[in-house]
Amino acid sequence: MRWSNAFIPTLREDPADAEAVSHRLLVRAGYVRQLMSGVYSLLPLGFRVVAKISGILREEMDRIGAQEFRLPALHPAALWQRSGRWEHMGEEMFRLQDRKGADVGLGMTHEEVFANLAAELRSYKQLPQIWYQIQTKFRDEPRPKSGVLRVREFTMKDSYSLDVDEQGLDAAFTRHFEAYRRIFSRCGVEALAVEASSGAMGGNESIEFMVRSDAGEDDVASCEACGYAANVEKATSSLVAVEDEAGPEAPEKFATPGVHSIDELAAFEAGAVPTRQLKSLVYVLDGEVRLLVLRGDHPLSEQKLLDGTGAREARPASEEEIRAALGAGAGSLGAVGVSAIPVYADLALQGRSNLFTGANEDGFHLRGVDLTRDVEVEKWLDLREVSAGAPCPLCDAPLRVERAIEVGHIFKLGTRYSEVFGAEVLDETSAKRPIVMGSYGIGLERAMAAIVERCHDENGIVWPVAVAPYEVVISVVKPKDVESLEAANSLYESLVAEGVEVLLDDRNERPGVKFKDADLIGIPYRVTVGPRGLAEGKLEWKARRGGESRDLDLHKAAGSIVETVLEERSRSL
């Protein structure tokens, strides 16, 4: 491609609304443009990068025996109503009615559609199967942001394994796990595999693939000592044994005027440090009021609450709901003596005594609370969000917590969808068995952005060769110089003939502009053709990553460049 004919609208200034590095650089370098909130157009350079990622995905899916489909993005409501997710997905699902008044939705994912197709299978002899597609998905994100990291329309590779039993699912899950490791490695990024919550997908096990980045929206807890890693929605830590001093024989009420928070009570009452306080939170789970109790310094993980209770929806109770349930405002709540509503307590509180909590009376608290003696706990759950420095659950080394971008997610679905859609086969004994399913996803535009987050410098993007829109850019210093243009054209044609992807910068621009643009868009290698070098029979060769440069013999340059590019390609296979 000749740059003079290409549409590469680079910008000199950062877009005003861009916070994430990937958002800023993909817009500035002419890869994407926003059409509306959460909806982006892929420009030619962006399309080429996503096509490269798609190619890697297809190769790795083919390697594990997957078959590619192309399923509709427009789904009948009845399909999602059968699985129960029409209501559960809430406002994130785009819904509309056709001209006949029938309810339809735009696909967020395709478990229902694939399970419906799997109902055509009849015998265990037809299993295992792995089906996949690369297709547009739609989610009505309430707060789209960070460019293509959180959007309302995106491309996803979603695949589904179909097996006759759990052992088959385990094998398919492992094959996908290894395939995902290869995919991200080939794309040039290190993806950390972490334990995760299955959320609305269901199933009993899931793993996320995370790329560390400040632009991420997830927090990941990991241990350098043993390799443990989990999303904080799933992460846990060892429980440090605490020996509380003996307290009174019964809780003692004391006045706390103007005290409404953990920190205020700690400042008001000697000894009421956050680690010796009980945090009481009133939540509404699927319409039912529940009282949650955690240690004063432990934040609640709402996803753990959902996972631990099996609830579909959780929200903090309103002030009116809190007063109706406990008779006091949010700053004076406690679980002592509460029996009208169920109490769920965090596991870190088991066996604790001589603690402080609200008295369920405005302006009063209790001291000397013993969890076993004074609180009727219906369920002990892991409710707390793990924080940095907490002991690893496997080896007790301190955990670190970092922001990360989710680039892939694999789930063991089990039989949740196959049972609903009648996807069952006859086994060796002619007995009917529901198909055991797995679901596996990768967002392509998000993967592109994650690569940029990890592969950039102060001058722009630094693409790994495997996903770069072009492998080499030829910059002609003086395109009006006949000899320079002829040499550049000759090199360009030789490289293209050898299958190298080349961008020839033949624009009538200053050399500095060309070099800055080449760095900004991130092409891995640059060849500079100028009168001074040609007079000596030389071309300048420069690597984008690291900035290494050297002179190439004009007549041997094509062969040397081809050799280097092929060597780089082989590293990503």
Buried (B, 14 or more C-beta within 10 A) or exposed (E): BBBEEBEBEBEEEBBEEBEBBBBBBBBBBBBBBBEEEBBBEBBBBBBBBBEBBBEBBBBBBEEBEBEBBEBEBEBBBEBBBBBBBBEBBEEBBBBEEEEEEEBBBBBBBBBBBBBBBBBEBEEBEBBBBBBBBBBEBBBBBEEBBBBBBBBBBBBBBBBBBBBBBEEBBBBBBEBBBEBBBBBBBBBBBEBBBBBBBBBBBBBEBBBBBBBBBEBBBBBBBBBEEEEBBBBBBBBBBBBEEEEEEEBEEEBEBEEBEEBBEBEBBBEBBEEBBBBBBBBBBBBBBEEEBBBBBBBBBBBBBBBBBBBBBEBBEBEBBEEEBBBEBBEBBBBBBBBBEBEEBBBBBBBBBEEBBBBBBBBBBBBBBBBBBBBEEBBEBEEBBBBBBBBEEBBBBEEBBEBBBBBBBBBBBBBBBBBBBBEBBBBBBBBEEEEEBBBBBBBBBBBBBBBBBBBBBBBBEEBBBBBBBBBBBBBBBBBBBBBEBEEBBEBBBBBBEBBEEBEBBBBBBBBEBEBEBBBBBBBBBBBBBBBBBBEEBBEEEBBBBBBBBEEEEEEBEBEEBBEBBBEBBEEBBEEBE
